[in-house]
Amino acid sequence: MRFLINALKPYRHLFGSKALDIGCGAGTSTFALEELGLSVVGIDRDKLFIEKAKKIAEKRRSRAKFFVADARTMSVRDVFDSVFMLGDVIIHFSLTEFIRMIQNIRRATRRKFVLVLEYSDFVESLLRKEEPIPIPTELRGKVYYSYNADEGCLKIIVITREIGPDKYEAEEVKMYIWSPWVLEYILLTSGFTLISRERYRNGVFIDIYKEVSGEIG
């Protein structure tokens, strides 16, 4: 939380008063934004995360609001000055889904907004043959990657347990591949301008975009 607060504080004047936190999880990023003085609505598709966020908010006496919602299809009708996607949330969105999300937020907010994204450069990680995500030692050898060129994503198969000779239960997770130049092209052609891009020692980028035209290119 402290990293986010310190990273975003110099740009606080750009964020207005009301913010939408997409993929808020258990609320860590939402509470960080609240500490910056923003009135925040956090949304996540995971009901368990939202329930946990609400409990933490109650303990913190936070005024942040949390809802189970998908940014691509949400029916929230509210006015937001800024929209945040923090903690690599973007890896769960394909290019098409990301554009659809921008369109949906425009319908919801009915005004131009600032978009803040925290993400890792997957292309660089792949070229360096690094693991795109940290894998605990106990899972090494139980996690398998495959690249889907049609969807632009890594399919990650996690073996959860062995149920018989050469038979396993597994979970499949898709992680879409993003990089600064990909994101910038999509947003510049979607009516945004890049205000700031900072790269941190942990390999994380934080981009701040401002909507200028309100039209998808």
For each residue, the residues with C-beta under 8 A, 3 or more apart:
1: 4 5 28 29 31 32 35
2: 5 6
3: 6 7 200
4: 1 7 8 29 32 33 86 118
5: 1 2 8 9 32 35 36
6: 2 3 9
7: 3 4 198 200 206
8: 4 5 11 12 15 32 33 36 116 206
9: 5 6 12 36
10:
11: 8 14 15 116 195 196 208
12: 8 9 15 36 37
13:
14: 11 82 114 195 208 210
15: 8 11 12 19 36 38 81 82 114 116
16: 19 38 80 81 82 114
17: 38 39 81
18: 38 39 40 41 78 79 80 81 82
19: 15 16 33 38 39 40 41 80 81 82 83 84
20: 40 41 43 76 78 80 82 83 84 105 109
21: 24 29 30 33 40 41 42 43 84 86
22: 43 71 83 84 85 89 101
23: 43 44 45 71 85 86 87 89 92
24: 21 27 29 30 42 43 44 49 50 53 66
25: 28 29 44 46 49 53 87
26: 49 52 53 56
27: 24 30 31 42 52 53 56 57 62 64 66
28: 1 25 31 32 87
29: 1 4 21 24 25 32 33 42 84 86 87
30: 21 24 27 33 34 40 42 53 64 66
31: 1 27 28 34 35 56 57 60 62 64
32: 1 4 5 8 28 29 35 36
33: 4 8 19 21 29 30 36 38 40 84
34: 30 31 37 38 39 40 62 63 64
35: 1 5 31 32
36: 5 8 9 12 15 32 33
37: 12 34
38: 15 16 17 18 19 33 34 82
39: 17 18 19 34 63
40: 18 19 20 21 30 33 34 64 65
41: 18 19 20 21 64 65 66 67 76 78 80
42: 21 24 27 29 30 50 53 64 65 66 67
43: 20 21 22 23 24 66 67 68 69 70 71 74 76
44: 23 24 25 49 50 53 66 68 69
45: 23 68 69 70
46: 25 49 50 68
47: 50 51 68
48: 51 52
49: 24 25 26 44 46 52 53
50: 24 42 44 46 47 53 54 66 67 68
51: 47 48 54 55
52: 26 27 48 49 55 56
53: 24 25 26 27 30 42 44 49 50 56 57 64 66
54: 50 51 57 58 66
55: 51 52 58 59
56: 26 27 31 52 53 59 60 62
57: 27 31 53 54 60 62 64 66
58: 54 55 61 62
59: 55 56
60: 31 56 57
61: 58
62: 27 31 34 56 57 58
63: 34 39
64: 27 30 31 34 40 41 42 53 57
65: 40 41 42
66: 24 27 30 41 42 43 44 50 53 54 57
67: 41 42 43 50 76
68: 43 44 45 46 47 50
69: 43 44 45 74 75 76
70: 43 45 73 74
71: 22 23 43 74 101 104 105
72: 93 97 100 101 104
73: 70 104
74: 43 69 70 71 104 108
75: 69
76: 20 41 43 67 69 108
77: 108
78: 18 20 41 108 109
79: 18 109 110 111
80: 16 18 19 20 41 83 105 108 109 111 113
81: 15 16 17 18 19 111 113 114
82: 14 15 16 18 19 20 38 113 114 115 116
83: 19 20 22 80 105 109 113 114 115 116
84: 19 20 21 22 29 33 116 117
85: 22 23 89 90 115 116 117 118 119
86: 4 21 23 29 89 116 117 118
87: 23 25 28 29 118
88: 91 118 119 120
89: 22 23 85 86 92 93
90: 85 93 98 117 119 176 178 183
91: 88 119 122 175 176 178
92: 23 89 174 175 176
93: 72 89 90 97 98 101 176
94: 97 98 151 152 153 176
95: 98 99 152 176 182 186
96: 99 100
97: 72 93 94 100 101
98: 90 93 94 95 101 102 186
99: 95 96 102 103 186 190 216
100: 72 96 97 103 104
101: 22 71 72 93 97 98 104 105
102: 98 99 105 106 115 190 216
103: 99 100 106 107 216
104: 71 72 73 74 100 101 107 108
105: 20 71 80 83 101 102 108 109 113
106: 102 103 109 110 214
107: 103 104 110
108: 74 76 77 78 80 104 105
109: 20 78 79 80 83 105 106 113
110: 79 106 107
111: 79 80 81
112: 210 211 212 214
113: 80 81 82 83 105 109 211
114: 14 15 16 81 82 83 195 208 209 210 211
115: 82 83 85 102 187 192 208 209 210 211
116: 8 11 15 82 83 84 85 86 206 207 208 209
117: 84 85 86 90 183 205 206 207 209
118: 4 85 86 87 88 204 205 206
119: 85 88 90 91 178 183 204 205 207
120: 88 125 132 178 203 204 205
121: 124 125 178 179 180 203 205
122: 91 125 126 132 154 175 177 178 179
123: 126 127 177 179 182
124: 121 127 128 179 203
125: 120 121 122 128 130 131 132 203
126: 122 123 129 130 132 177
127: 123 124
128: 124 125
129: 126
130: 125 126
131: 125 134 135
132: 120 122 125 126 154 175
133: 156 175
134: 131
135: 131 139 140 143
136: 139 140
137: 140
138:
139: 135 136 142 143 158
140: 135 136 137 143
141:
142: 139 158 159
143: 135 139 140 156 157 158 159
144: 156 157 159
145: 154 155 156 157
146: 154 155 157
147: 153 154 155
148: 151 152 153 154 155 174
149: 152
150:
151: 94 148 174 176
152: 94 95 148 149 176 177
153: 94 147 148 174 175 176 177
154: 122 132 145 146 147 148 174 175 177
155: 145 146 147 148 172 173 174
156: 133 143 144 145 172 173 174 175
157: 143 144 145 146 170 171 172 173
158: 139 142 143 170 171 172 173
159: 142 143 144 162 168 169 170
160: 168 169 170 171
161: 168 169
162: 159 167 168 169
163: 167 168 169
164: 167
165:
166:
167: 162 163 164
168: 159 160 161 162 163
169: 159 160 161 162 163
170: 157 158 159 160
171: 157 158 160
172: 155 156 157 158
173: 155 156 157 158
174: 92 148 151 153 154 155 156
175: 91 92 122 132 133 153 154 156
176: 90 91 92 93 94 95 151 152 153
177: 122 123 126 152 153 154 182
178: 90 91 119 120 121 122 182 183
179: 121 122 123 124 182 183
180: 121 183 184 197 205 207
181: 184 185
182: 95 123 177 178 179 185 186
183: 90 117 119 178 179 180 186 187 207
184: 180 181 187 188 194 207
185: 181 182 188 189
186: 95 98 99 182 183 189 190
187: 115 183 184 190 192 194 209
188: 184 185 192 193 194 217
189: 185 186 216 217
190: 99 102 186 187 215 216 217
191: 211 212 213 214 215 216 217
192: 115 187 188 209 210 211 212
193: 188 209 210 212
194: 184 187 188 197 207 208 209
195: 11 14 114 208 209 210
196: 11 206 207 208
197: 180 194 205 206 207 208
198: 7 205 206
199: 203 204 205
200: 3 7 203 204 205 206
201:
202:
203: 120 121 124 125 199 200
204: 118 119 120 199 200
205: 117 118 119 120 121 180 197 198 199 200
206: 7 8 116 117 118 196 197 198 200
207: 116 117 119 180 183 184 194 196 197
208: 11 14 114 115 116 194 195 196 197
209: 114 115 116 117 187 192 193 194 195
210: 14 112 114 115 192 193 195
211: 112 113 114 115 191 192 214
212: 112 191 192 193
213: 191
214: 106 112 191 211
215: 190 191
216: 99 102 103 189 190 191
217: 188 189 190 191
